Amino acid sequence: MGNSVSDWEYLPELCLLTVLEKIDEPISQVQFGAVSKYWHSLFNTFLDIKRQLSTNLVPMLMIPSKKRTTKRKLYSLQAKSKIAEIEFLKPYTWRYCGSCYGWLVTVDESFNITLSNPFKNLSIHLPQFDSMAYDSGHYTYKILKVVLSDDPLLHPNNFVVVVIYSVYGRLAFYRPCQENWIYIDVNEDQSLFLDILFHKGLVYAIGHYNNLVWFDVNGVKDDESSKPPKLNTLVPKIRRLENRSFRTKKFTVFKLILDNENGKLLEKKEVESIDGDKVFVGDNKTLAVSALNFPEGQPNSIYFTDDFIDRDAYEILGPRDIGIFHLKDGNLEKYYQFKNSHKDLSPYIWISPSKEYN
């Protein structure tokens, strides 16, 4: 029998790459690369493959153009701040109320919601949204945020669209098997929702007062007599002092540990590290990108875009509230310099582009 270290050191390349793929922790992957020169070269090969396969995971910043109503610019954080242009079939709306998997979400004056993929020149028209009559203000801000569970291109008959609507931050959802939207009943303690996450087949909604609820759309029938799902409180409201500001000052991140069997909350603790990841927040679907996929980025950081929802004030100030928040030291920095010429244009938004735009 030969030397065991040598046997391990010169395992076939495919075998070792498969092992690397199974290692989730970035630190462990780095330790793998330190075993020998051969393993280190394979580790670099692995990184190159991962980057090529996942370049479209790192979103680009979509910026309005003052000259052309059918064009917007794409600002890359990866390719040395490369600027590309994207053409729309129609003039774009004042504001996109969602961005998921390369799809942008628009709403018109009649509250028809459309999913548009500018990279594929595709559109999906969803049923008319009809619960907005009592709200005032610009129609693009009555639909606060739209989030998709999956890419409609990959799951055309099995994706969920969740909408946060009205100044009260209420919820509704739609699936391709439905004829109409299903509006979820809320009580006083279950409103003012700000964001949506999907986890293990369930929908989680995050509220203005740091509350977190979940609901299950899978058991909801497809006919009009179907009752909306029940909202289940996972983290109750935490009352906070209202200190309104038009600028982001800090983020606080909590790790939630759930029971694998019943989904109940076991522990909630504040953290200062997110394992080197970068999180992108704003009007887009909240997205975490690993250090492997985005080594050029700032680790343990949150990249944010302006989410101010008063159009009149927004036109005066412009999308100034964009930047990077560093969890470790609490510092803020810019990744893109705001231009005064953009102050009367629509908000910036993160979008995950096709590979040819990276």
C-alpha positions, -999 to +999 in steps of 0.1 A: +000+000+000+014+034-010+018+065+011-017+076+022-009+114+020+003+110-016-027+090-024-050+117-011-029+145-026-032+132-062-069+122-063-085+128-097-093+164-104-130+158-109-132+140-076-115+168-057-137+194-074-167+175-063-154+175-027-149+213-029-185+217-042-198+200-010-179+222+013-201+251+023-178+271+046-154+295+027-128+291+055-128+253+050-125+258+012-094+280+018-080+253+042-085+228+014-064+249-009-036+250+016-030+212+017-006+212-013+003+230-045-019+206-065-049+212-042-042+249-043-043+250-081-075+230-080-090+255-055-082+283-079-098+263-108-128+258-086-131+296-079-128+303-116-156+279-124-178+292-097-173+328-109-181+319-145-213+301-135-225+327-111-215+361-125-252+368-130-258+364-092-241+397-085-267+424-093-259+455-112-272+490-104-298+502-129-296+539-134-320+562-153-311+581-184-321+617-188-318+616-226-336+584-235-369+572-220-363+537-234-328+532-221-312+527-188-276+522-177-262+492-159-234+499-134-213+469-126-196+464-092-175+435-106-161+447-139-143+478-126-175+499-126-183+491-162-213+509-176-235+491-201-268+502-216-301+483-218-329+490-242-366+487-233-394+481-258-415+508-242-406+539-222-400+528-186-422+537-157-414+562-130-405+535-106-400+497-106-417+482-076-397+449-078-366+432-092-362+394-090-342+370-112-337+396-139-375+404-140-386+440-133-421+447-119-443+476-131-478+488-123-499+511-145-525+536-136-552+509-137-532+487-113-522+461-139-490+445-127-465+433-153-434+413-150-408+423-177-375+406-185-355+432-206-327+407-212-351+382-229-377+407-242-404+389-224-434+401-204-460+384-181-492+402-174-507+395-140-544+400-130-555+435-122-549+446-087-581+461-073-577+470-036-562+504-040-591+528-042-588+542-007-551+552-010-539+586-022-506+594-038-488+584-070-499+550-083-464+535-086-461+539-048-493+522-040-476+489-049-447+491-024-429+460-033-433+428-054-413+397-048-411+364-067-405+330-052-388+316-083-378+326-119-409+323-141-386+311-169-376+281-150-408+275-131-436+289-154-464+271-136-451+270-101-440+304-089-455+327-063-458+365-065-463+384-032-472+420-032-469+446-004-494+473-011-509+505+002-495+529+028-505+504+054-481+478+041-506+449+035-501+416+017-516+398-013-503+369-035-508+353-069-499+320-085-503+310-122-531+286-112-552+315-098-576+338-117-573+367-092-551+380-064-557+366-029-557+394-003-546+384+032-566+396+062-546+414+088-552+428+122-536+459+139-505+440+148-500+425+113-495+453+089-469+478+078-449+451+061-416+461+043-401+430+028-407+394+018-385+363+020-391+327+009-377+299+030-385+261+027-418+266+009-431+293+033-435+330+029-420+353+056-430+390+059-409+415+078-427+444+094-419+480+102-417+472+139-392+444+135-419+418+136-418+387+114-448+366+103-450+336+081-478+320+060-482+291+037-498+295+002-494+258-007-527+247+009-548+275-006-573+263-032-574+278-066-611+288-067-626+321-056-642+307-025-607+299-011-599+315+022-566+334+025-539+318+046-534+327+082-506+349+093-485+333+120-464+355+142-428+343+145-413+375+161-437+399+177-436+437+173-409+456+191-421+492+195-394+517+186-390+555+189-399+571+155-368+590+144-376+598+108-346+604+086-341+604+048-307+589+052-296+554+063-275+556+094-271+519+103-284+484+099-288+458+127-287+422+117-302+393+137-297+356+132-329+335+137-325+299+147-357+279+139-368+245+150-365+221+120-396+202+129-422+229+137-405+261+125-408+279+158-383+304+168-356+289+191-332+319+194-328+354+181-294+370+184-277+401+170-246+394+148-218+415+134-207+390+108-226+374+079-198+349+070-182+373+045-214+377+025-227+408+008-264+416+010-282+438-015-314+455-004-338+481-018-368+478-041-352+445-053-356+411-038-332+410-009-302+390-021-271+376-004-240+370-025-211+349-011-174+359-009-167+332-035-190+347-061-181+383-054-145+385-041-142+421-053-170+432-029-167+444+007-172+414+030-199+415+058-215+445+042-249+456+031-253+474-003-284+495-002-304+517-026-328+546-017-362+533-006-378+566+002-415+565-008-426+601-011-423+610-048-425+648-043-397+649-018-378+623-038-378+645-069-363+673-049-336+652-031-330+625-057-317+590-050-290+602-026-294+575+000-273+547-015-241+532-001-224+503+017-228+497+054-200+477+071-213+455+099-180+452+116-173+489+123-206+505+114-191+527+088-209+539+056-193+544+022-204+551-014-202+526-043-216+550-069-215+588-069-249+603-071-254+629-099-274+660-093-289+656-128-307+625-115-326+642-087-359+644-108-355+609-123-368+576-111-350+556-083-320+533-088-327+496-085-306+464-083-311+439-111-295+405-118-286+407-155-279+381-181-242+370-183-234+390-213-239+422-194-214+414-166 
